[in-house]
Amino acid sequence: MNVYRDSKAIEKLLALVTVLTLISFAYYFTLSEIEELEASYKTRRVMLTKMLGREIADYLEKRIEITPRLSNFLAEEGVAYAAVQQPDGSIIAKGENYAIPMGILEKIEETALKASHLISLPYEDPSRTVSLTETVLPVITPGSKKVVLRIGFFRNSEKNKVSHIKFRNTIVFSFLIFALSIIWFLRKNKASNLQNSLMGTTAIVILMLFLSSRMTLQKWYENEWHQNFTKNAIAVSKMFSTASARLIESSLESDIKEEYKIAAADTAFAYISIIKDDKIVFHSDPTQVNENMAADENYPRSLNTKKPMIFRNDLESLYEVYVPVMKGQHRLGTIKTGWFIQNSYEPLSIIRDRLVLVFTAALIILLLVMHLLSRRVTKELHWFIKAMEQVTSGDLRQTIYIDRNDEFGQLAHSFNFMIMSMKEKDMVGRGLQQYVSKSIVEKTLKVLSSQDKNGEKQFAVSLFLYFSGINEAISHLDGARIFSSVQECLDSVNKLTQPGSNVNNQLFPSGILTVFTLSNRHDSLLKALNTANLIAADLGRRPDLPFSPKLTMHTMEVIRGNLLDKSEKLSFIGDGFADFRTMAKIQGGDEIIVTREVSLLLKDAVNFEELEILSPEHGRTTVYLFKNYKEISEIIRSFESATNWTKIMILRILKLSVDQVDQKILFEWFKDEDPDVRYHVMDIIDRIPANDALAFVEKVIESESDKKVLSRAIAVLGKVGNEKHIPILSEQLRSTDRRVKANAVEALELIGGKRVYEFFNLLIDEQDNRVKANILIALGKYGDLKVFDLLSKMITDQEPNMRASAAYALGQLGMAQGVEPLVNALSDKDPMVQRQVIASLTALKADLNIEM
């Protein structure tokens, strides 16, 4: 059967690009409206703040009570509170709305009181129910002293209007896209691809022209506005020249203050300072007087010319104007003024609306013209397109025969190759019946993790890297430098701690907290101390940091869980902070201070220096300065008389220095009565040469009574043994302890060989779930594929432990045959089974490079 099929790939692509263009247009249009709205609110806040600031200055000069005026000011729309404070924080007067008392604004108060010009500070309360913007304006009293006016404005009205703009534009453009989609759908069987392509291309061209015109217009307008803004800023700055010369020569401030009051009425004006001999002799904020200009990178550049200069300060969202104060050819000093970066969008809004009407009309007219033109061109080709539609119905047996070498012949030739490719892919893909859904896996894992870990208590060791002197650095240095230094410290900590399931890092304003929650308390302590040493050494090589990182170490009990539904990161609740501020006063840059609890746990293995400090929180307190680890020989000598806790700590340390320990001493220590001590001794024996350990491990397996120690010895024998030890390990399979039997299977697997394979085949009916899973894993690694049938049955067993072990085994085998039974098991009702299924699927994704 000869049929014809026209590809619709271009049509779909054009439709997609059209939709994306409309979305881009909607986004840009919405962003412009929001910018206009926010600019109008900001202008109003600045205007009201400056107006009230002038009134407060007059009230203070006339010694009139200002509290009533602040209370009346609350009647202004959107005002939450108004207060006048001294720079030290004491309140002169205030008016506040009881819906948002000023007492909860401590976080922004410190920044507000340090302001040298009008600034805006955003605030949102922890409940996210009240959103504010606080404007701060320094006000100069008649005695040339500084007070700070703080006004809080509710942002609810602004946010509601922003939400309304987003909602309205979303509805409008969604309706437009929906309408275009409906038209496209209704027309797709009546119009050719060429017709749709021409119309789609026309729509895209019009929309792209609109966007480019809109952005060009915006850029032109901002350039014009910038030129006018620059001229105005320089003109106003020059206005201060006469009064500034008088101030520099005779220290007379009255004229400059009067002119400052006039200029301050401009909503864009921020501050003025007069500079003489690189020092500020006058500033609208008196606290800045006598400050050196060395830190101002633009000031030296302004000295190289006698012309006014203007620079943009993006850090403070200001333009800074420098005007020389001249007397003849002699330069008396420099005027520096600050101007807020503001735009006025009202004229642009009118032009933009007209532009929308013009391009909308052009779009409709051109779409109509292109429809008529494409309809005329494609009329004779419609039968060919309709015939080719039949091939897309799903019948892959079709072939197109066109004995021509034009575009349609080439299309038919490509189509035939496409059909052949689809046939091959269909044959290859017939065996794939299940697909792993990433969303299902992730959501299931998140729920299970939350159920499993919420409220779990754990022993933890915390390291806190305190940024000592950070406040002073913030006050005097560039913010970008401080930020990069903090990033440098955080990168160092992340590199050396290697965060994971048992190590968590969290950045605080005053430092970096690292919490170690390893399963073994000794390991948590040692890893934390070793990591602290590395961090201290690394940061000690960085003397150029603007603050002094200080390390403290503390033990605590924490509760872990998942507090945020949208976050998979665990949260830890517990007192992880010691009095690090007091400790930092007596602490060197590369020193580590630990609390009493840490010193008690490590004193037998570590040398500490005892220090006494006077803590504001705890009074007279003893802390300990880490000096170094004790010598290995000293630690070994102290083993016999040590407590069980200390013995295990010594063994954990020696595990990293096996070559310094006499094997005979280890064998002697294994006689200890405490099974935990013997277990950790065996942990070290696992690291000594096989020939030296073999005979001893054989004796342990014959005589050891504690099942935990015995299972560890069996695991060691699996690493150092050979085929002659198969009978010894096989005998352990008769044990009633699950750990002993499971480790015996794993040890036999490590030894390997034909005898082991035959032996495992005799044990596949084992009833213990863990032992059976280990046997099947071993058989699977031998290449015996029948294990997948056995595991598929095992994962549907009535016993949850048996199903979980089967899921574990399927993940360990790392083969594609395990995907389908694991996917089917996702619906298991038992949380333990679900967790193991998720873990195994995750492992298979990595092993097989499965795209989930």
C-alpha positions in Angstrom: 0.0 0.0 0.0 1.5 3.3 -1.1 0.6 6.1 1.3 2.1 9.5 2.1 2.9 11.1 5.5 4.0 14.6 6.2 6.1 15.1 9.3 4.7 17.6 11.8 7.9 18.1 13.8 8.4 21.6 12.5 4.8 22.5 13.3 5.1 21.2 16.8 8.4 23.0 17.3 6.9 26.3 16.1 4.0 25.8 18.4 6.3 25.2 21.3 8.4 28.2 20.5 5.2 30.3 20.2 4.1 29.2 23.6 7.6 29.9 25.1 7.6 33.3 23.4 4.2 34.1 24.9 5.4 32.9 28.3 8.5 35.1 28.0 6.3 38.0 27.0 4.0 37.4 30.0 7.0 37.2 32.3 8.6 40.4 31.0 5.3 42.3 31.1 4.5 41.1 34.6 8.1 42.0 35.8 7.7 45.5 34.4 4.4 46.1 36.2 5.8 44.8 39.5 8.8 47.1 39.1 6.6 50.1 38.6 4.4 49.2 41.6 7.4 48.6 43.9 9.0 51.9 42.7 5.8 53.8 43.5 5.6 52.3 47.0 9.3 53.0 47.6 8.9 56.6 46.5 6.0 57.0 48.9 7.9 55.5 51.8 10.9 57.7 51.2 8.8 60.9 50.8 6.9 60.2 54.1 10.1 59.4 55.9 11.8 62.6 54.8 8.8 64.7 55.6 8.5 63.3 59.1 12.3 63.6 59.5 12.1 67.3 58.9 9.2 67.7 61.3 11.1 65.7 64.0 14.1 68.0 63.5 11.9 71.1 64.0 10.2 69.6 67.1 13.6 68.8 68.7 14.8 72.3 67.9 11.7 73.8 69.6 11.8 71.2 72.4 8.2 70.1 71.5 7.0 66.6 72.6 7.2 64.4 69.6 5.3 61.3 70.9 1.8 62.7 69.8 3.1 63.4 66.3 4.4 59.8 66.0 1.1 58.5 67.3 -0.8 60.6 64.7 1.6 59.4 62.0 0.2 55.9 62.5 -3.0 57.1 60.8 -1.1 57.2 57.5 -2.0 54.2 55.3 0.2 51.2 55.8 2.3 52.6 58.8 3.0 50.0 61.4 5.2 52.0 63.9 7.4 55.1 64.1 10.1 55.6 66.7 13.0 58.1 67.4 16.0 56.5 69.1 19.5 57.4 70.2 22.4 55.7 68.4 22.9 53.6 71.5 19.3 52.1 71.1 17.5 54.1 73.9 14.1 55.2 72.7 13.3 59.0 72.8 9.7 58.6 71.6 7.6 56.0 69.7 4.2 55.2 68.3 3.5 51.6 67.6 0.7 49.4 66.4 0.1 46.6 68.9 -0.3 44.1 66.0 3.5 44.3 65.5 5.4 45.6 68.6 8.9 46.9 68.0 10.3 44.5 70.6 10.4 41.7 68.1 12.5 43.7 65.6 15.9 43.2 67.4 17.5 41.6 64.3 17.2 44.8 62.2 17.6 47.3 65.0 21.4 47.1 65.1 21.7 47.7 61.4 19.2 50.6 61.6 21.0 52.4 64.4 24.3 52.4 62.4 22.7 53.9 59.2 24.5 57.0 57.9 21.8 57.9 55.4 18.2 56.9 54.5 18.0 53.1 54.1 15.3 50.5 53.8 15.4 47.2 55.7 13.0 44.3 54.9 11.5 42.2 57.8 9.3 39.2 57.9 8.2 37.7 61.3 8.9 33.9 61.8 5.3 33.1 61.4 5.3 34.7 57.9 2.1 36.5 58.7 3.5 40.1 58.9 5.7 41.5 56.3 7.4 44.9 56.8 9.8 47.4 55.2 11.5 49.6 57.7 12.9 53.0 56.5 15.7 54.5 58.6 16.7 58.1 58.5 19.4 59.8 60.6 18.1 63.2 62.0 20.5 65.9 63.1 19.5 67.7 66.4 20.2 71.4 67.0 23.3 70.4 69.0 24.7 68.5 66.0 23.9 65.2 67.6 22.4 62.3 65.8 19.1 60.6 66.4 17.6 57.8 64.3 14.0 57.9 62.9 12.7 54.4 62.3 9.3 53.9 60.5 7.8 50.5 59.7 5.5 50.1 56.7 3.2 47.1 56.3 3.9 45.4 52.9 0.6 43.5 52.9 -1.1 45.9 50.5 2.0 45.9 48.2 2.2 42.1 48.2 -1.5 41.7 47.6 -1.2 44.0 44.5 1.8 42.1 43.3 -0.1 38.8 43.7 -3.1 40.4 41.9 -0.8 41.4 38.9 0.7 37.9 38.8 -2.7 36.2 39.0 -4.3 38.6 36.4 -1.5 38.2 33.9 -1.4 34.4 34.5 -5.1 34.2 33.7 -4.9 36.4 30.6 -1.9 34.7 29.1 -3.1 31.2 30.0 -6.4 32.0 28.3 -4.5 33.3 25.2 -2.3 30.1 25.1 -5.4 28.0 25.6 -7.3 29.7 22.8 -4.3 29.3 20.5 -4.1 25.6 21.4 -7.8 25.1 20.7 -7.6 26.9 17.3 -4.5 24.8 16.5 -6.3 21.6 17.5 -9.4 22.4 15.5 -7.4 23.3 12.4 -4.8 20.6 12.5 -6.8 18.2 10.2 -7.9 20.9 7.8 -4.6 22.8 7.4 -1.2 21.7 6.1 2.0 21.9 8.0 3.2 24.6 5.7 0.1 26.7 6.4 0.5 26.3 10.2 4.2 26.9 9.9 3.8 30.1 8.1 1.2 31.4 10.5 3.3 30.2 13.5 6.4 31.8 12.1 4.5 35.1 11.6 3.3 35.0 15.2 6.8 34.3 16.5 8.3 37.1 14.4 5.7 39.6 15.6 6.1 38.6 19.2 9.9 38.7 19.0 9.7 42.1 17.3 7.5 43.3 20.1 9.9 42.0 22.8 12.9 43.5 21.1 11.1 46.8 20.7 9.9 46.7 24.2 13.4 46.1 25.6 15.0 48.6 23.2 12.4 51.2 24.4 13.1 50.3 28.0 16.9 50.7 27.5 16.5 54.0 25.7 14.2 55.4 28.4 16.6 54.3 31.2 19.5 55.9 29.3 17.6 59.2 28.9 16.5 59.1 32.5 20.1 58.3 33.6 21.4 61.4 31.7 18.8 63.7 33.3 19.4 62.1 36.7 23.2 62.6 36.4 22.8 66.3 35.3 20.4 67.0 38.3 22.7 65.2 40.8 25.7 67.2 39.7 23.8 70.5 39.6 22.5 70.0 43.1 26.0 69.0 44.3 27.5 72.1 42.8 24.9 74.2 44.7 26.8 73.3 47.9 30.2 74.7 46.6 30.0 78.2 48.1 28.8 77.1 51.5 31.3 74.2 51.5 34.2 76.7 50.8 33.0 78.8 53.7 32.9 75.7 55.9 36.4 74.6 55.0 37.9 78.0 55.5 36.0 79.2 58.6 34.3 76.1 60.0 30.9 77.9 59.6 28.2 75.1 59.3 25.0 77.2 59.3 24.9 77.8 55.5 25.6 74.2 54.6 23.0 73.0 57.0 20.3 75.3 55.4 21.2 74.1 51.9 21.2 70.5 53.1 17.6 70.9 54.4 16.6 72.2 51.0 18.3 69.3 49.1 16.9 66.7 51.5 13.4 67.4 50.3 14.4 65.6 47.0 13.3 61.9 47.5 16.4 60.8 45.6 18.9 62.7 47.8 20.6 60.5 50.4 23.5 62.4 52.2 26.2 65.0 51.9 29.8 65.0 53.2 32.5 67.7 52.9 36.1 66.3 52.7 39.3 68.2 53.5 42.7 66.6 53.5 41.3 63.1 53.1 39.1 63.5 56.2 35.4 64.2 56.5 34.8 67.7 58.2 31.1 67.7 57.7 28.5 64.9 57.2 24.7 64.8 57.3 25.4 62.0 59.8 27.6 63.6 62.6 29.0 60.1 63.5 30.9 60.1 60.2 32.8 63.3 60.9 36.7 62.9 61.1 36.4 59.5 59.3 39.3 58.8 56.9 38.5 58.4 53.2 41.2 55.9 52.6 38.6 53.1 52.3 36.7 54.9 49.6 38.1 53.6 46.3 36.4 56.3 44.2 37.7 59.3 46.2 41.3 59.0 44.9 40.0 58.9 41.4 38.1 62.1 41.9 41.3 63.9 42.9 42.8 63.5 39.5 40.4 66.0 37.8 38.9 69.3 38.5 35.6 68.2 37.0 32.7 66.7 38.9 32.6 62.9 38.7 29.8 60.4 39.4 30.2 56.7 40.3 27.6 53.9 40.8 27.7 52.1 44.2 25.7 48.9 43.7 26.5 47.7 47.2 24.3 50.5 48.7 22.2 51.1 45.6 23.5 54.7 45.4 25.1 57.1 42.9 28.0 59.0 44.5 28.8 62.5 43.1 32.3 64.1 43.8 32.5 67.8 43.2 35.8 69.7 43.8 35.7 72.8 46.0 38.0 75.3 44.2 39.4 78.7 45.1 41.1 79.9 42.0 43.4 77.1 41.0 43.7 75.8 44.5 41.6 72.9 45.6 40.2 73.4 49.1 38.4 70.1 49.4 35.7 67.8 47.9 31.9 67.6 48.1 30.5 64.1 48.1 26.8 63.5 47.8 24.8 60.3 47.6 21.7 59.7 45.5 19.3 56.8 45.5 18.9 54.8 42.3 15.3 55.4 41.4 13.3 55.3 38.1 10.0 56.8 37.1 8.0 54.6 35.0 4.8 56.6 34.4 5.7 58.0 30.9 7.1 54.6 29.9 3.8 52.9 30.9 1.8 55.1 28.5 4.2 54.3 25.6 4.2 50.6 26.4 0.4 50.4 26.3 0.3 52.0 22.9 3.0 49.7 21.7 0.9 46.7 22.8 -2.0 47.9 20.8 0.1 48.5 17.7 1.7 45.1 17.7 -1.6 43.3 18.6 -3.2 44.9 15.5 -0.2 44.0 13.4 -0.3 40.4 14.6 -4.0 40.0 13.7 -3.6 41.5 10.3 -0.4 39.5 9.4 -2.0 36.2 10.6 -5.0 36.8 8.4 -2.7 37.6 5.3 -0.5 34.6 6.0 -3.6 32.3 6.4 -4.9 33.3 3.0 -1.5 33.0 1.4 -0.6 29.6 2.9 -4.1 28.3 2.1 -3.5 29.1 -1.6 -0.1 27.5 -1.6 -1.1 24.3 0.2 -4.4 23.5 -1.5 -2.9 21.2 -4.1 -0.7 19.4 -1.4 -3.5 18.6 0.9 -4.2 15.1 -0.5 -0.6 14.1 0.1 -0.6 15.2 3.7 -3.9 13.4 4.4 -2.5 10.1 2.9 0.6 10.2 5.1 -1.5 10.7 8.2 -2.7 7.1 7.8 0.9 5.8 8.4 0.9 7.4 11.9 -2.0 5.3 13.0 0.4 2.7 14.3 0.8 0.2 11.4 4.6 -0.2 11.1 4.2 -2.5 8.1 3.6 0.5 5.8 6.2 1.6 3.3 6.3 4.7 1.1 7.2 4.4 -2.6 7.9 7.7 -4.4 10.1 7.5 -7.5 11.2 11.1 -7.5 14.3 12.9 -6.3 12.6 16.1 -5.2 11.8 17.2 -1.6 8.9 14.8 -1.3 11.0 11.9 -2.6 13.6 12.7 0.1 10.9 12.9 2.7 9.6 9.5 1.7 13.1 8.0 1.8 13.7 9.4 5.3 10.3 8.2 6.4 11.2 4.6 5.3 14.3 4.7 7.4 12.4 6.0 10.4 9.9 3.1 10.1 12.8 0.6 10.0 14.3 2.2 13.1 11.0 2.1 15.0 10.6 -1.6 14.2 14.0 -2.3 15.6 13.3 -0.3 18.8 10.0 -2.0 19.2 11.6 -5.4 19.0 14.3 -4.4 21.5 11.8 -2.9 23.9 9.2 -5.7 24.0 10.9 -7.2 27.0 10.7 -4.0 29.1 7.4 -4.2 31.0 8.0 -1.9 34.0 9.3 1.6 34.5 10.7 3.0 37.7 9.0 6.3 38.6 11.4 8.7 40.2 8.5 10.7 41.8 7.1 7.6 43.5 10.5 6.5 44.7 11.4 9.9 46.1 8.0 10.5 47.8 8.0 7.0 49.3 11.5 7.5 50.6 10.8 10.9 52.0 7.7 9.6 54.0 9.6 6.6 55.3 12.7 8.6 56.3 10.4 11.0 58.2 8.6 8.1 60.0 11.9 6.4 60.7 14.0 9.2 62.0 11.7 11.8 63.7 12.2 12.0 67.4 15.3 9.6 67.5 17.7 10.5 70.3 21.4 10.3 69.5 24.8 11.1 71.1 26.5 13.8 69.1 29.7 15.8 69.1 29.6 19.4 67.9 32.3 21.5 66.5 31.6 25.3 66.3 33.8 27.5 64.2 33.1 31.0 65.7 33.8 34.0 63.6 35.5 36.1 66.3 35.6 39.7 65.5 33.0 39.4 62.7 31.0 42.4 63.9 34.0 44.7 63.8 34.9 43.4 60.4 31.4 44.2 59.1 31.6 47.7 60.5 34.9 48.6 58.9 35.5 46.4 55.8 33.9 45.8 52.5 31.0 43.3 52.6 32.2 41.4 49.6 35.5 40.6 51.3 33.8 39.4 54.4 31.4 37.3 52.4 34.2 35.7 50.4 36.1 35.0 53.7 33.1 33.2 55.2 32.7 31.3 52.0 36.3 30.3 52.2 35.9 29.0 55.8 32.7 27.1 54.8 34.5 25.5 51.8 37.3 24.5 54.1 34.9 22.9 56.7 32.9 21.1 54.0 36.1 19.8 52.4 37.5 18.5 55.7 34.3 17.2 57.3 32.8 15.6 54.2 29.1 16.1 55.2 26.9 13.0 54.9 24.3 11.0 56.8 26.4 11.2 60.0 28.1 14.6 59.6 26.0 17.7 59.2 27.2 21.3 58.6 25.1 24.4 59.2 26.0 28.0 58.7 25.0 30.5 61.4 25.5 34.3 61.4 28.2 33.9 64.0 29.9 30.7 62.8 29.7 27.2 61.4 28.3 24.3 63.4 29.3 20.7 62.5 27.4 17.8 64.2 28.9 14.3 64.3 26.4 11.5 64.9 28.3 8.3 64.1 26.9 5.1 65.4 29.9 4.6 67.7 30.4 7.3 70.3 34.2 6.8 70.3 34.3 7.3 66.6 32.2 10.5 66.9 34.7 11.9 69.4 37.8 10.9 67.5 36.5 12.0 64.1 35.4 15.4 65.5 38.8 15.9 67.2 40.8 14.9 64.2 38.6 17.1 61.9 39.1 20.0 64.3 42.8 19.6 64.1 42.7 19.7 60.3 40.4 22.7 60.2 42.6 24.6 62.7 45.7 23.8 60.7 44.1 24.8 57.4 42.6 28.1 58.7 45.9 28.8 60.5 47.5 29.1 57.1 45.1 31.9 56.1 46.3 35.0 58.1 44.5 37.4 55.7 41.0 36.6 57.0 39.2 39.7 58.3 38.1 37.9 61.5 39.6 35.2 63.7 38.0 31.7 63.4 38.0 30.0 66.8 37.1 26.3 67.3 35.2 24.8 70.3 34.2 21.2 70.8 31.2 20.0 72.8 29.2 16.8 73.4 25.4 16.6 73.7 22.4 14.5 73.2 20.3 15.5 70.2 16.9 14.6 68.8 16.9 14.3 65.0 14.1 14.4 62.5 12.5 16.0 59.5 11.0 19.3 60.5 10.3 20.7 57.0 8.0 18.7 54.8 9.6 20.0 51.7 13.1 19.2 52.8 14.9 15.8 53.0 17.6 17.3 55.2 17.6 16.1 58.8 17.3 18.6 61.6 19.0 18.3 65.0 17.6 19.7 68.2 19.9 20.1 71.1 22.2 22.5 72.9 25.2 22.4 70.5 26.8 25.7 71.6 29.1 26.3 74.6 30.0 29.8 75.6 32.2 30.3 72.6 32.4 34.1 72.8 34.1 33.9 76.2 36.3 31.1 75.2 37.4 33.1 72.1 38.9 35.8 74.3 41.6 33.4 75.6 42.0 31.3 72.5 44.6 31.4 69.8 43.8 31.2 66.1 44.9 27.6 65.7 43.9 26.3 69.2 40.9 24.0 70.0 39.0 24.4 73.3 36.8 21.6 74.5 34.3 21.5 77.3 34.6 19.4 80.5 32.4 16.6 79.1 34.8 16.1 76.2 37.9 16.2 78.4 36.5 13.6 80.7 35.8 11.3 77.7 39.2 11.8 76.1 41.5 12.5 79.0 43.2 9.1 79.0 44.2 9.4 75.3 44.7 13.2 74.9 46.7 15.9 76.7 44.7 18.9 77.7 45.6 22.2 79.4 43.1 23.2 82.1 41.9 26.8 81.8 39.4 28.8 84.0 37.2 31.4 82.4 34.5 33.7 83.8 31.4 33.1 81.6 28.4 35.5 81.7 26.1 32.5 81.2 27.7 29.9 83.6 29.9 32.0 85.9 33.4 30.6 86.7 33.9 27.7 84.3 36.7 25.3 83.6 37.5 24.6 79.9 40.3 22.6 78.3 42.8 23.5 75.6 43.7 20.6 73.3 47.5 20.1 73.2 48.1 16.7 71.4 47.5 13.0 71.5 49.4 11.1 74.0 52.3 9.0 72.8 51.3 5.5 71.5 53.6 3.9 74.0 52.0 5.8 76.9 48.5 4.9 75.7 49.4 1.2 75.5 50.9 1.3 79.0 47.7 2.7 80.4 45.4 0.1 78.8 45.5 -2.5 81.6 44.3 -0.1 84.3 41.9 1.8 82.1 38.1 1.6 82.2 36.2 -0.2 79.5 35.2 3.1 77.9 38.9 4.1 77.8 40.0 0.7 76.5 37.7 1.0 73.6 38.8 4.5 72.9 42.5 3.4 73.0 41.6 0.6 70.6 39.9 2.9 68.2 43.0 5.1 68.2 45.3 2.2 67.7 43.2 1.0 64.7 44.8 3.8 62.7 48.3 2.9 63.9 48.4 -0.9 63.7 52.1 -1.0 62.7 53.0 0.5 66.1 51.3 -2.2 68.1 52.9 -5.5 69.1 50.7 -8.3 67.9 51.4 -10.2 71.2 49.9 -7.3 73.1 46.7 -7.5 71.1 46.4 -11.2 71.7 46.9 -10.6 75.4 44.3 -7.8 75.5 41.8 -10.2 73.9 41.7 -12.0 77.2 39.7 -9.1 78.6 36.4 -10.1 80.3 34.4 -7.4 78.5 33.0 -8.6 75.2 33.0 -5.1 73.7 36.7 -4.7 74.4 37.3 -8.1 72.7 35.2 -7.1 69.8 37.3 -4.0 69.2 40.6 -5.9 69.7 39.4 -8.2 66.9 38.7 -5.1 64.8 42.4 -4.3 65.0 43.5 -7.9 64.4 41.5 -7.7 61.1 44.2 -5.2 60.0 47.4 -7.1 60.8 49.1 -9.4 58.2 47.0 -12.5 57.4 49.7 -15.1 58.3 50.1 -13.5 61.8 46.4 -13.4 62.5 45.2 -16.7 61.0 46.2 -19.1 63.9 44.8 -16.8 66.5 41.5 -16.3 64.7 41.1 -20.1 64.4 41.5 -20.5 68.2 39.0 -17.6 68.9 36.3 -19.3 66.7 36.8 -22.5 68.6 36.6 -21.0 72.1 34.7 -17.7 71.9 31.3 -17.7 73.7 30.1 -14.2 72.9 28.1 -14.2 69.6 28.9 -10.7 68.6 32.7 -11.3 69.0 32.4 -14.6 67.4 30.6 -13.2 64.3 33.4 -10.6 64.0 36.1 -13.3 64.2 34.3 -15.3 61.5 34.3 -12.2 59.2 38.0 -11.8 59.8 38.6 -15.5 58.9 36.7 -15.0 55.6 39.4 -12.4 54.7 42.5 -14.2 55.8 41.4 -17.9 55.4 41.4 -20.3 52.5 39.6 -23.5 51.3 40.9 -25.6 54.3 38.7 -23.3 56.6 35.5 -24.2 54.8 34.7 -27.0 57.3 35.2 -24.6 60.3 32.9 -22.0 58.7 30.4 -24.5 57.7 30.2 -25.7 61.3 29.2 -22.2 62.3 26.1 -22.5 60.1 24.7 -24.7 62.8 24.7 -21.8 65.3 21.3 -20.5 66.5 22.6 -16.9 66.3 21.6 -15.1 63.1 24.7 -12.8 63.0 27.0 -15.8 63.3 25.3 -17.7 60.5 25.1 -14.7 58.2 28.7 -13.8 58.7 29.7 -17.4 58.1 27.9 -17.3 54.7 29.7 -14.0 53.8 33.1 -15.5 54.9 32.5 -18.6 52.7 31.7 -16.3 49.8 35.0 -14.5 50.2 36.9 -17.8 50.2 35.0 -18.9 47.1 35.7 -21.9 44.9 33.7 -24.8 43.6 33.2 -26.5 47.0 31.6 -23.3 48.3 29.3 -23.1 45.4 28.2 -26.7 45.8 27.8 -26.2 49.5 25.6 -23.1 49.0 23.3 -25.0 46.6 22.5 -27.4 49.5 21.5 -24.5 51.7 19.0 -22.5 49.5 16.1 -23.8 51.6 17.5 -22.0 54.7 14.7 -20.6 56.9 16.6 -17.7 58.4 15.9 -14.6 56.2 19.4 -13.0 56.6 21.3 -16.2 56.0 19.2 -17.1 53.0 19.7 -13.7 51.5 23.4 -14.0 51.9 23.4 -17.4 50.3 21.4 -16.2 47.3 23.7 -13.2 46.9 26.7 -15.5 46.9 25.1 -17.8 44.3 24.1 -14.8 42.1 27.7 -13.6 42.1 28.7 -17.1 40.9 26.5 -16.3 37.9 23.6 -18.6 38.9 20.6 -16.8 37.5 18.0 -19.1 39.2 18.5 -16.9 42.3 16.2 -14.3 40.7 13.3 -16.7 40.5 13.9 -17.6 44.2 14.2 -14.0 45.2 11.0 -13.1 43.3 9.2 -15.6 45.4 11.0 -14.6 48.5 10.0 -10.9 48.1 6.3 -12.0 48.2 6.7 -14.1 51.4 4.2 -13.6 54.2 7.1 -12.7 56.7 8.2 -9.0 56.4 11.7 -9.8 57.4 12.0 -12.4 54.6 10.6 -9.8 52.1 13.1 -7.1 53.3 16.0 -9.5 53.0 15.0 -10.4 49.5 14.9 -6.7 48.5 18.3 -6.3 50.0 19.7 -9.2 48.0 18.3 -7.9 44.8 20.0 -4.6 45.3 23.3 -6.2 46.2 23.3 -8.3 43.0 23.2 -5.1 40.9 21.6 -6.8 37.9 18.7 -5.7 35.6 16.7 -8.8 36.5 16.1 -7.3 39.9 14.3 -4.2 38.8 10.9 -5.7 38.1 10.4 -7.6 41.4 11.6 -4.5 43.3 9.2 -2.2 41.4 6.3 -4.6 42.2 7.3 -4.5 45.9 7.0 -0.7 46.1 3.3 -1.3 47.1 4.3 -3.4 50.1 2.5 -2.1 53.2 5.4 -2.8 55.7 7.6 0.3 56.2 10.7 -1.8 56.8 10.2 -3.6 53.5 9.5 -0.3 51.6 12.7 1.3 53.0 14.8 -1.6 51.8 13.1 -1.7 48.4 13.8 2.1 47.9 17.5 1.6 49.0 17.9 -1.3 46.5 16.3 0.6 43.6 18.6 3.5 44.4 21.6 1.2 44.3 20.4 -0.4 41.0 20.0 3.0 39.5 23.7 3.7 40.2 24.9 0.2 39.1 22.9 0.0 35.9 22.7 3.7 35.0 18.9 3.4 35.0 17.1 6.7 34.2 14.4 7.1 36.9 
